[in-house]
Amino acid sequence: MTAALLGAAVRRARRDSRLTQAELADLAQTSERTIRDIEKGTGSTGLGVFLRVAATVGVEITAT
């Protein structure tokens, strides 16, 4: 799965949860810029931060 597809999943879940990017950043203890980068599939967000953000909005990531 690409960074863009993962970011789109996070964006969709955030919107479904009726959260703003700022609210999600606060809940996930990261910056609003990081949320924007994740949702766009850009930047160099670390795996731990990405997983924390994804978990905050209920996106499950599994490895196969």
ABEGO torsion letter per residue (X at the ends): XBAAAAAAAAAAAAAAAGBBAAAAAAAAGBBAAAAAAAAAGBEABBAAAAAAAAAAAGBBBBBX
